[in-house]
Amino acid sequence: MSEYDNIGKFVKEQLEGHQEQPSGQVWQSLEKQLPSAPAASGFKWWYAVAGTVVVAAAVYFFAFSSGDDVSTEKVHKKPDTEIVQQAKPEKENNEQKSLIVEEKTEQSQSAQAVQNNSTPESPVRQKKDISEMKVTDDGSTESPDVNTIKSREPGINTPQNVAEGGEIVVQNDTPVSMNPDPVFDGNEDDNAGKARAVVFSENPEICAGEKVTLWASGGVAYEWSTGDTDSVITVVPDQSIGYSVTVWNDNEKKITHNFNIQLKECGMLYVPNAFTPNADGYNDIFKAYGVAIESFRMQIMNKNGLIVFESENLNEGWDGTYDDRLMPAGVYLYRIVYTGVEGDTKTKSGTLTLIR
Amino acid sequence: MASEKEIIKGCIKGEKKYQKLLFDQYAPVLLTVCMRYSHDKANAEDILQEGFIKIFDNLKRFRSEGSLEGWMKRIMVNTALNHYRANLKHIYHKDVDDYAEVIAGNSKIRADLYAKDILAVVQQLPPGYRTVFNMFDIEGYSHKEIAEKLGVSENTSKTQLLKARKLLRKLLADYEK
């Protein structure tokens, strides 16, 4: 009974110290990835096993919804990186690691060699990289399965949430197709090791106000052009903008990846949460306000589900009457299905209060 | 019997004997961690292997003031989270249903369920639920941290935790029938 009530604690306690025997294969294949120690171990060297320099990559979006509606959900998608990682034995006498990230997908462009150099990149260098990336940002070889992406349909917002207003409630998580690009290819001859990053690089397009979460992984330190040093950052760009991230592995080698985020024009809708149909000239009509809306349909119903108002015209609103009778003060529900110029059909619903 | 210090030292030097010792000593506990984050043992072993590569690679950075086991567990958890994120493409959950409804006390769980059974039940959870449950209830991450690490909202994290717990109760109750 008590276990039942605190299931988390119960599971934690039961599994504390529990041991599962790995199959022999694990060590066998692990062993293959660990180079054998030199017979005369006079000098020190490190294993060349990989601290993934994969600047992995994922951009993924969730839409912005400032009210952070309790009843809504996200469908997450993250592009698949298709990375096979291989550790490679150390070459010789130093503490460098070699690192290979093999890409299953074929390179669309030949690798561009970038000097392996642990001093910080100069701004000039970065700019150059951005332009290079733009050139190579084509030939996407892996496109996400668009069919599985669905716009979410929000539930009913609480009045408080709606009161904050102006948010786009419908969230769609736009995946970014992957495009493996060699951003770094160190020179093997000088024992620099080899690193490549597989990164998302299609320049994603988002609506203004949408949050974008940017992920880099596999390194020991990160630095974004925003100045952030976490592996995951969230940005809300207010204009089309380029970002870059530099990832260090623990040998202080680094790779930098640049990409751009484009803002596109999107339909936006603002729905108030209350109105006062008393003919005083203020807030007498309940209507939605939108920009860049292609199609629109609003229904308002009372708590019994009776549709008291319906319109496909954004400029038309409800005056608080039904069948020529004044409807009582109280809470009503609205549901709006609209399509923005970007072509996404979204649903927004919530409550409105009729005040008399 | 080699001490922990000797093992670490040997591993840093790249001596296979010590690497094997470290592996043998900790793999079973660490595999349990990996299994909590996986749907099956094979997948857990992949994570284990990858995690061990990171461990051997980074052992020289380990500062002995902390617990070696705790440090290695964190590496496994992070490796598991990387796997989870990498697989997000194939995972999505639609849970619009209400989560307020919490079944309480309508069935009991025997206290003698074995850890193995519990592990098996945890593995049955949908990946999103499992990950959040592990992170919050077992590893002790906050919803904020989970939201950041998984790139979801805090509300999603909370919702998923509640649903995970609810489903776990149900699965555990069913399991013993």
Interface residues (C-beta under 8 A of the other chain):
Chain A: M1 E3 Y4 D5 I7 G8 K9 F10 V11 K12 Q14 L15 G17 H18 Q19 E20 Q21 P22 S23 Q25 V26 W27 S29 L30 E31 Q33 L34 P35 S36 A37 P38 S41 K44 W45 W46 Y47 V49 A50 G51 A56 A58 Y60 F62 D68 D69 V70 S71 E73 K74 V75 H76 K77 K78 P79 D80 T81 I83 Q85 A87 K97 P144 D145 T148 K150 E153 G155 P175 T213 W215 S217 G218 D230 V232 D250
Chain B: I12 K13 G14 E15 K16 Q19 K20 F23 A27 P28 V29 L31 T32 M35 R36 K41 A44 E45 L48 Q49 E50 F52 I53 K54 F56 D57 N58 K60 R61 N82 R85 A86 N87 L88 K89 H90 I91 Y92 H93 K94 D95 V96 A104 G105 S107 K108 I109 A111 L113 A115 K116 I118 L119 V122 G128 F133 F136 D137 I138 E148 K149 G151 V152 S153 E154 N155 T156 T159 R165 L168 R169 L172 A173
